Amino acid sequence: MDRLAADKYRKFMMRQSDTIKHTDDDLSKSERTRSGILAAAARLFRHEGYYATTMRDIAQESGIEAGSIYYHFQSKEQILSEVLDLGVRQMYERVCEIVRPTKDNPKDFRETFALLIETHLTYLLTESDFTSANIRNYPMLSDEARAPHRELRASYAGVWTSFLSEAKRAGDLRSDISVTVIRQFILSAMNWTVEWYDVDRYPVSILAERMSKLILDGMCSRRIVDTKGLKPDRSFSTDIPESINKAAKTRAEILRAAARMLRDNGYKATTLRQIAEEADMKAGSVYYHFKSKEAIVDEVLHAGLNDLLLGVNAAAQEFQAPYDHHARIATAIWAHLDYLFKASEFTSANIRSYGMLPNHFRKRHGGIRHQYGKLWDRILREAQGDDAIRSDIKIVPLRQVMLGALNWTVEWFDPNKADVEGYLSLPEFSGMLIKLLLEGICDRRDTACAEPNEAC
């Protein structure tokens, strides 16, 4: 456990020990053991997933006998609860320290914003396995497991909301998009970095600096982008053709069931029996169509990426040179979100489960992911070559941050609530994300650019 987490946990335990008396030596030993268990659990939850991790795994990772773990924790659920709490509480308290002085003594918005970005990314990527474990596992937990942690997560979101609302009142933030959407956009872009950023290659400070500038100013070279005409004329959803025979229909239903289970539970926690139950068939019958769970998952993962690659490529190819680059980028973003939420349940299954897939799965599907990344790199480089994207932006990090902001939306946006007051439809939501990615979150109209090709 990192030093900050250990200190916080020791204080927590001392507050909770009023009914249990220990000598100082015994208390210290107990705390050290508990801290080791929590640190081991956080690492396993981060990399393997909560559902795939057992109490025996945690005991082995922390270097104690399997039975001894129950002297400190009654269940895996109790361990999870403490890991989740520490994961958010550390960030929350540090972010509060940053934001609190600005209320009485306002500081430069950009300076404070950059510090908040770096703080969140530091805890997420290097400082704490607890934060990463929280971010990666919380979306797949049951409502019962989430319930005790909603208040703290809401408090963390509230600090960002308060900071951004004050920025909007001061004229630093654009006024045409709600603070809630802007906050979710920012957190989404940061949270997805846990799936792709290599901290061994570049320090987090470099990522934080680039991400801060991109979020603030957007990718486009012009101060104002005409986004009114960027909405595609059609949906990119594709109907799945009816299978021509019973066996093919059954096979397709098994794959759809597997996609739903993989999307909601992750790879290791999804069993062949669960897939069969979801498909409303006996477990043994699945073997008539697939040799193993691995074979099923392989097809689901490939279908998800292939659908996305073909769909976004088709959207981009609708444009002929000389390109309207902003419309082309917007249409590709639109297609990405359409496949993520509507056109292909396999795509959302791939996106949500990818981070915890075994390495051999990642390698097998790395080729098509690479193709998809190259497609976006080409679209963005061509735009930059024609001065439609700022020249100070590096294309690969831009693509990674942009797709991260889009992909993480599967964890919080629900297009099925479009009819509920206060919720957005998928087209409305997509339009807002397009505007934020192209123009950024700042009010560009009231800020003078330092250079003609520099975004405000």
C-alpha positions in Angstrom: 0.0 0.0 0.0 1.3 3.5 -0.7 2.2 5.7 2.2 -0.8 8.0 2.0 -3.2 5.0 1.9 -1.5 3.3 4.8 -1.7 6.5 6.9 -5.4 6.9 6.1 -6.1 3.3 6.8 -4.2 3.4 10.2 -6.3 6.4 11.3 -9.5 4.6 10.1 -8.6 1.5 12.1 -7.9 3.4 15.2 -11.3 5.1 15.0 -12.9 1.6 14.6 -11.1 -0.1 17.4 -12.9 1.3 20.4 -14.5 -2.0 21.3 -11.4 -4.2 20.7 -8.4 -3.7 22.9 -4.9 -4.5 21.7 -1.4 -3.8 22.9 0.5 -1.3 20.8 2.6 -4.1 19.3 -0.4 -6.2 18.5 -2.3 -3.3 16.9 0.7 -2.4 14.7 1.1 -6.0 13.5 -2.7 -6.3 12.8 -2.6 -3.1 10.8 0.4 -4.1 8.8 -1.3 -7.4 7.9 -4.6 -5.8 7.0 -2.8 -3.2 5.0 -0.9 -5.9 3.1 -4.2 -7.7 2.4 -5.8 -4.6 1.1 -2.9 -3.7 -1.1 -2.8 -7.2 -2.5 -6.5 -7.2 -3.2 -6.3 -3.8 -4.9 -3.6 -5.1 -7.3 -5.6 -8.2 -8.1 -8.9 -6.3 -8.5 -7.1 -3.8 -10.8 -5.5 -6.3 -13.1 -7.7 -9.4 -12.8 -11.1 -8.0 -11.8 -13.1 -8.4 -8.6 -15.3 -11.3 -9.8 -12.3 -13.3 -11.0 -10.3 -12.9 -7.8 -10.8 -15.3 -4.9 -9.9 -15.0 -1.2 -7.2 -17.6 -1.7 -5.8 -15.4 -4.5 -5.7 -12.4 -2.2 -4.1 -14.4 0.7 -1.4 -15.8 -1.7 -0.7 -12.4 -3.1 -0.3 -10.9 0.4 1.9 -13.8 1.6 -0.3 -15.3 4.3 -2.1 -18.6 4.8 -5.5 -18.8 3.1 -7.3 -19.3 6.4 -5.6 -16.5 8.1 -7.2 -13.9 5.9 -10.5 -14.4 7.8 -9.0 -13.2 11.0 -8.9 -9.7 9.4 -11.8 -9.7 6.9 -15.1 -11.7 7.0 -15.5 -11.8 3.2 -14.2 -10.7 -0.1 -17.1 -8.2 -0.2 -15.7 -6.5 2.9 -12.3 -6.2 1.3 -13.8 -4.8 -1.9 -15.7 -2.2 0.1 -12.6 -0.9 1.8 -10.6 -1.0 -1.4 -13.3 1.0 -3.2 -13.5 3.6 -0.4 -9.8 4.2 -0.3 -9.6 4.4 -4.1 -11.9 7.5 -4.2 -11.2 9.0 -0.8 -7.5 9.6 -1.6 -8.3 11.5 -4.8 -11.3 13.3 -3.2 -9.3 14.7 -0.3 -6.4 15.9 -2.5 -8.7 17.5 -5.1 -10.6 19.3 -2.3 -7.3 20.7 -1.1 -6.6 22.1 -4.5 -10.1 23.6 -5.1 -10.8 24.9 -1.6 -8.4 27.9 -1.7 -9.7 29.1 -5.1 -13.2 29.9 -3.6 -11.8 32.7 -1.5 -8.8 33.5 -3.6 -9.5 32.8 -7.2 -6.5 31.6 -9.2 -5.9 31.2 -12.9 -8.5 28.7 -14.2 -6.2 27.0 -16.5 -3.5 26.5 -13.9 -5.9 25.0 -11.4 -7.5 22.8 -14.1 -4.1 21.4 -15.2 -3.3 20.6 -11.6 -6.6 18.8 -11.1 -6.0 16.8 -14.3 -2.5 15.8 -13.2 -3.8 14.8 -9.7 -6.5 12.5 -11.0 -4.2 10.9 -13.5 -1.4 10.4 -11.0 -3.7 8.6 -8.5 -5.2 6.6 -11.4 -2.0 5.5 -13.1 0.9 5.5 -10.6 0.0 6.5 -7.1 -2.7 4.0 -6.1 -3.8 0.6 -7.1 -6.9 1.4 -5.1 -8.0 4.1 -7.5 -7.5 2.0 -10.5 -9.3 -0.9 -8.9 -12.2 1.3 -8.2 -12.4 2.8 -11.7 -12.1 -0.6 -13.4 -14.5 -2.6 -11.3 -17.2 -0.3 -10.1 -19.2 -0.2 -13.3 -19.6 -4.0 -13.3 -20.7 -4.3 -9.7 -24.2 -5.0 -8.5 -26.4 -2.2 -7.2 -26.0 -3.6 -3.7 -22.2 -3.5 -3.9 -22.2 0.0 -5.4 -24.7 1.5 -2.8 -22.3 2.2 0.1 -19.9 4.1 -2.3 -22.3 6.3 -4.2 -22.2 9.2 -1.7 -18.4 9.4 -1.8 -18.3 9.2 -5.6 -21.0 11.8 -5.8 -18.9 14.1 -3.5 -15.9 13.7 -5.8 -18.0 14.6 -8.8 -19.5 17.4 -6.8 -16.1 19.0 -6.3 -15.5 19.0 -10.1 -19.0 20.3 -10.6 -18.5 23.2 -8.2 -15.2 24.1 -9.8 -16.5 24.0 -13.3 -19.7 25.9 -12.4 -17.6 28.7 -10.9 -15.5 28.8 -14.1 -18.7 29.1 -16.1 -19.9 32.0 -14.0 -16.5 33.7 -14.4 -16.8 33.3 -18.2 -13.9 30.8 -18.5 -16.2 27.9 -19.5 -18.5 27.6 -22.5 -22.1 28.3 -21.6 -23.9 26.2 -24.3 -23.2 22.8 -22.8 -24.2 21.7 -19.3 -21.6 21.5 -16.6 -22.6 17.8 -16.0 -21.8 16.8 -19.5 -18.5 18.7 -19.4 -17.6 17.1 -16.2 -18.4 13.6 -17.5 -16.5 14.3 -20.6 -13.4 15.3 -18.7 -13.6 12.3 -16.3 -14.2 9.9 -19.2 -11.1 11.0 -21.0 -9.0 10.5 -17.9 -10.5 7.3 -16.7 -9.9 5.4 -20.0 -6.2 6.0 -19.7 -6.0 3.1 -17.3 -6.6 0.9 -20.3 -3.9 2.2 -22.6 -1.3 4.5 -21.1 2.2 3.1 -20.5 3.7 4.8 -17.5 7.0 3.2 -18.2 7.4 5.1 -21.5 6.3 8.6 -20.5 5.8 10.3 -17.2 2.2 11.1 -16.2 3.0 14.8 -16.2 3.5 14.8 -20.0 0.1 13.0 -20.5 -1.5 15.5 -18.1 -0.2 18.5 -19.9 -1.3 17.3 -23.3 -4.7 16.2 -22.1 -5.3 19.4 -20.3 -4.6 21.5 -23.4 -6.7 19.3 -25.6 -9.7 19.3 -23.2 -9.5 23.0 -22.7 -9.0 24.1 -26.3 -10.2 21.2 -28.5 -8.4 19.8 -31.5 -9.3 22.4 -34.2 -7.2 25.3 -35.3 -10.0 27.8 -35.7 -11.5 29.5 -32.7 -15.1 28.7 -33.6 -16.2 25.6 -35.6 -19.5 25.6 -37.4 -20.9 22.4 -35.8 -24.5 23.0 -36.9 -24.2 21.1 -40.1 -22.1 18.2 -38.8 -24.9 15.9 -37.9 -25.1 12.9 -40.2 -28.2 12.4 -42.3 -28.6 8.8 -41.3 -27.9 6.3 -38.5 -25.0 4.0 -39.0 -26.8 1.1 -37.3 -27.0 -2.0 -39.3 -29.6 -4.7 -39.0 -28.3 -8.2 -38.3 -29.6 -10.4 -41.1 -31.9 -13.3 -40.3 -30.1 -16.6 -40.2 -31.0 -19.0 -42.9 -31.2 -22.1 -40.7 -31.9 -23.1 -37.1 -28.3 -24.0 -36.3 -27.1 -20.6 -37.5 -29.8 -18.8 -35.5 -28.8 -20.7 -32.3 -25.2 -19.9 -32.8 -25.9 -16.2 -33.3 -28.0 -16.2 -30.1 -25.2 -17.8 -28.1 -22.8 -15.1 -29.4 -25.3 -12.3 -28.5 -25.8 -13.9 -25.0 -22.0 -14.1 -24.5 -21.6 -10.5 -25.6 -24.1 -9.4 -22.9 -22.4 -11.4 -20.2 -19.0 -10.3 -21.2 -20.1 -6.7 -21.3 -21.6 -6.9 -17.8 -19.3 -9.2 -16.0 -15.9 -9.3 -17.8 -14.1 -12.3 -19.2 -13.0 -14.3 -16.2 -16.3 -14.0 -14.4 -18.2 -15.2 -17.4 -18.8 -18.9 -17.5 -20.1 -21.2 -20.2 -23.0 -22.1 -18.0 -24.0 -18.4 -17.6 -23.8 -17.9 -21.4 -26.1 -20.9 -21.8 -28.6 -19.6 -19.3 -28.6 -16.2 -20.9 -29.2 -17.9 -24.3 -32.0 -19.9 -22.6 -30.5 -23.3 -23.4 -28.8 -26.2 -21.6 -25.1 -25.8 -20.9 -24.2 -29.0 -22.8 -26.0 -27.9 -25.9 -23.5 -25.0 -26.4 -20.8 -27.6 -27.3 -22.8 -28.5 -30.4 -21.9 -25.0 -31.7 -18.6 -24.0 -30.0 -15.7 -26.0 -28.6 -15.1 -23.8 -25.6 -15.9 -20.5 -23.9 -12.6 -19.2 -25.4 -13.9 -19.9 -28.9 -17.1 -18.0 -28.2 -15.3 -15.0 -26.7 -12.9 -14.9 -29.6 -15.8 -14.5 -32.0 -17.5 -11.9 -29.9 -14.4 -9.8 -29.6 -13.6 -10.0 -33.3 -17.2 -9.1 -34.3 -17.1 -6.1 -32.0 -13.9 -4.6 -33.4 -14.7 -5.6 -37.0 -18.2 -4.0 -36.8 -16.5 -0.8 -35.5 -13.7 -0.8 -38.1 -16.0 -1.3 -41.1 -18.6 1.1 -39.9 -16.3 4.0 -39.1 -14.3 3.4 -42.3 -17.5 3.5 -44.4 -18.5 6.7 -42.7 -15.2 8.3 -43.5 -15.3 7.1 -47.1 -18.5 9.1 -47.7 -16.3 12.2 -48.0 -14.3 13.0 -51.1 -11.2 15.2 -51.4 -10.9 18.0 -50.8 -12.4 17.1 -47.5 -14.5 19.1 -45.1 -12.3 17.7 -42.3 -14.5 18.9 -39.4 -17.6 17.2 -40.9 -15.6 14.1 -41.7 -14.2 13.8 -38.1 -17.6 14.5 -36.7 -19.2 11.8 -38.8 -16.6 9.3 -37.8 -17.2 10.1 -34.1 -20.9 9.8 -34.7 -20.4 6.4 -36.3 -18.2 5.2 -33.4 -20.8 6.1 -30.8 -23.6 4.6 -32.9 -21.8 1.3 -33.0 -20.9 1.5 -29.3 -24.5 2.1 -28.1 -26.8 0.9 -30.9 -25.5 -0.9 -33.9 -23.5 -3.7 -32.3 -23.8 -5.2 -28.9 -20.5 -6.9 -29.6 -18.7 -3.6 -29.8 -19.7 -2.5 -26.2 -18.7 -6.0 -25.0 -15.3 -5.6 -26.5 -14.7 -2.1 -25.2 -15.8 -2.9 -21.6 -14.0 -6.2 -21.2 -10.8 -5.4 -23.0 -8.8 -4.1 -20.0 -9.0 -7.4 -18.1 -8.6 -9.9 -21.0 -5.7 -12.4 -20.8 -2.6 -11.4 -22.8 -3.1 -14.1 -25.4 -6.6 -12.7 -26.2 -5.2 -9.2 -26.5 -2.4 -10.4 -28.9 -4.9 -12.2 -31.1 -7.1 -9.1 -31.5 -4.3 -6.6 -31.4 -4.1 -6.5 -35.2 -7.6 -5.3 -35.8 -7.3 -2.8 -32.9 -4.1 -1.5 -34.6 -6.0 -1.2 -37.9 -8.7 0.9 -36.2 -6.1 3.1 -34.6 -4.4 3.6 -38.0 -7.7 4.5 -39.6 -8.2 7.3 -37.1 -4.6 8.4 -37.4 -5.0 8.8 -41.1 -8.2 10.8 -40.7 -6.6 13.1 -38.2 -3.3 13.5 -40.0 -5.0 14.5 -43.2 -7.0 17.1 -41.2 -3.8 18.4 -39.6 -2.1 18.5 -43.0 -4.8 20.8 -44.3 -4.6 23.0 -41.1 -8.0 21.9 -39.8 -6.3 20.5 -36.6 -3.9 22.4 -34.5 -0.2 21.9 -35.5 0.9 21.6 -31.8 -1.1 18.4 -31.2 0.6 15.0 -31.6 -1.8 12.8 -33.5 -1.4 9.4 -31.7 -2.0 10.9 -28.2 -4.9 12.9 -29.7 -6.5 9.8 -31.0 -6.0 7.9 -27.7 -7.5 10.6 -25.6 -10.4 11.2 -28.0 -11.3 7.5 -28.3 -10.9 7.2 -24.5 -13.5 10.0 -24.0 -15.8 8.2 -26.3 -15.3 4.7 -25.0 -15.8 5.5 -21.4 -19.3 6.8 -22.1 -20.5 3.2 -22.0 -20.0 3.3 -18.3 -22.4 6.2 -17.6 -24.5 7.2 -20.6 -27.8 5.5 -21.1 -29.5 6.2 -24.4 -32.6 4.4 -23.3 -33.5 7.2 -20.9 -33.9 9.7 -23.8 -37.6 10.1 -23.0 -36.9 11.0 -19.4 -36.8 14.7 -18.5 -33.2 15.9 -18.1 -31.6 13.0 -20.1 -30.2 13.3 -23.6 -30.9 11.2 -26.7 -28.0 9.5 -28.4 -28.0 12.1 -31.3 -28.0 15.0 -28.8 -25.3 13.4 -26.7 -23.2 12.7 -29.7 -23.5 16.3 -30.9 -22.3 17.6 -27.6 -19.3 15.3 -27.5 -18.4 16.3 -31.1 -18.5 20.0 -30.1 -16.3 19.4 -27.0 -13.7 17.4 -28.9 -13.5 19.9 -31.8 -13.7 23.2 -29.8 -12.9 22.3 -26.2 -14.6 23.3 -23.0 -13.4 26.9 -22.9 -15.4 29.9 -24.1 -13.2 30.7 -27.1 -15.2 33.7 -28.2 -14.1 35.9 -25.3 -10.4 35.0 -25.4 -7.8 36.4 -27.8 -5.5 33.9 -29.4 -1.8 34.4 -28.9 -1.0 33.1 -32.4 -3.2 32.7 -35.5 -2.9 28.9 -35.4 -3.2 28.5 -31.7 -6.5 27.6 -30.1 -7.7 29.8 -27.3 
